[in-house]
């Protein structure tokens, strides 16, 4: 089980975190990438991030 480093909330379900799309589209070699952060749904602290799907 994971915990928020800021408010110590326990993440037990997908609804406990928010995936925030940064709306950044970069077209390099015809590919679009979406950047996102994962935030605690209780306090809003950023706890991770990444890049989603290339098209």
C-alpha positions as MATLAB code, in Angstrom:
seq = 'XXXXXXXXXXXXXXXXXXXXXXXXXXXXXXXXXXXXXXXXXXXXXXXXXXXXXXX';
ca = [
       0.000    0.000    0.000;
       1.249    3.487   -0.808;
       0.984    6.662    1.234;
       1.109   10.342    0.337;
       4.395   11.876    1.491;
       2.634   15.150    2.385;
      -0.602   14.215    4.192;
       0.063   10.485    4.831;
      -3.235    9.462    3.174;
      -3.401    5.807    2.126;
      -3.932    5.046   -1.567;
      -6.266    2.059   -1.738;
      -8.191    2.712   -4.959;
      -7.539    4.450   -8.292;
      -9.856    7.252   -7.132;
      -7.350    8.156   -4.379;
      -5.025    9.754   -6.941;
      -5.683   12.261   -9.705;
      -4.055   12.041  -13.131;
      -3.575   15.617  -14.332;
      -2.941   16.042  -18.060;
      -0.393   18.792  -18.610;
      -1.792   19.312  -22.161;
       1.670   19.335  -23.669;
       1.770   18.005  -27.166;
       5.126   17.757  -28.817;
       5.201   16.641  -32.411;
       8.580   15.136  -33.084;
       8.819   12.747  -36.016;
       5.017   12.704  -36.222;
       4.479   11.521  -32.638;
       2.305   13.239  -30.050;
       3.060   12.728  -26.388;
       0.900   13.650  -23.420;
       2.665   14.630  -20.211;
       0.877   14.065  -16.922;
       1.390   14.243  -13.179;
      -0.125   12.015  -10.518;
      -1.403   13.939   -7.516;
      -2.852   12.970   -4.144;
      -6.620   13.424   -4.367;
      -6.729   14.365   -0.669;
      -4.204   17.233   -0.541;
      -3.140   17.776   -4.176;
       0.560   17.019   -3.647;
       2.367   15.823   -6.792;
       3.601   12.269   -6.224;
       4.716   11.210   -9.684;
       4.451   11.781  -13.403;
       5.252   10.507  -16.819;
       4.523   10.438  -20.523;
       1.462    8.735  -21.975;
       1.035    7.210  -25.412;
       2.746    8.150  -28.624;
       0.505    8.348  -31.678;
];
